Amino acid sequence: MVKRDYNKAINNAGVNEMNKPTFAQDIAEMMKAWDTIVAAARKEFPGVSEEQIYQISHAAMKATLGL
């Protein structure tokens, strides 16, 4: 019963089994975003320490996620 209700909710949301993202895909996408943010921070602030790069990237990621 629960499985059927879950599938019904997914189908109602326009998602099917073929295009439903997996947790691993979500994590891979988030890590790619993190790498992009870090690279941008290094380019924008070339003279800062790795700790500062981390803090800048951390704040940017939180803002991106709406946290």
C-alpha positions in Angstrom: 0.0 0.0 0.0 2.7 2.5 1.0 4.8 1.6 -2.1 1.8 2.3 -4.4 1.1 5.6 -2.7 4.7 6.6 -3.1 4.7 5.7 -6.8 1.4 7.6 -7.3 2.9 10.7 -5.7 6.0 10.4 -7.9 3.9 10.0 -11.1 1.7 12.9 -10.1 4.8 15.1 -9.7 5.8 14.2 -13.3 8.6 12.0 -12.3 8.9 8.4 -13.4 11.3 5.6 -12.6 13.5 6.5 -15.5 14.2 10.1 -14.6 14.0 9.9 -10.8 17.3 11.2 -9.4 19.3 9.0 -7.0 20.9 10.1 -3.8 24.3 9.4 -5.3 23.5 11.7 -8.3 22.4 14.4 -5.9 25.6 14.2 -4.0 27.7 14.2 -7.1 25.9 17.3 -8.4 26.4 19.0 -5.0 30.2 18.2 -5.0 30.5 19.5 -8.6 28.8 22.8 -7.4 31.3 22.9 -4.4 34.3 22.5 -6.8 32.9 25.3 -9.0 32.5 27.6 -6.0 36.0 26.9 -4.7 37.5 27.5 -8.1 35.6 30.8 -8.4 36.7 31.8 -4.9 40.4 31.0 -5.7 40.1 33.1 -8.9 38.4 36.0 -7.2 40.6 36.1 -4.1 44.1 34.8 -5.3 46.0 36.0 -2.2 44.0 34.4 0.6 44.7 31.3 2.6 43.0 27.9 2.0 41.1 28.4 5.3 39.7 31.7 3.9 38.9 30.0 0.6 37.0 27.4 2.6 35.1 30.0 4.6 34.2 32.0 1.4 33.1 28.8 -0.3 31.2 27.6 2.7 29.2 30.8 2.9 28.5 30.8 -0.8 27.3 27.1 -0.6 25.0 27.9 2.3 23.5 30.9 0.4 23.0 28.7 -2.7 21.2 26.1 -0.6 19.1 28.8 1.2 20.5 28.0 4.6 
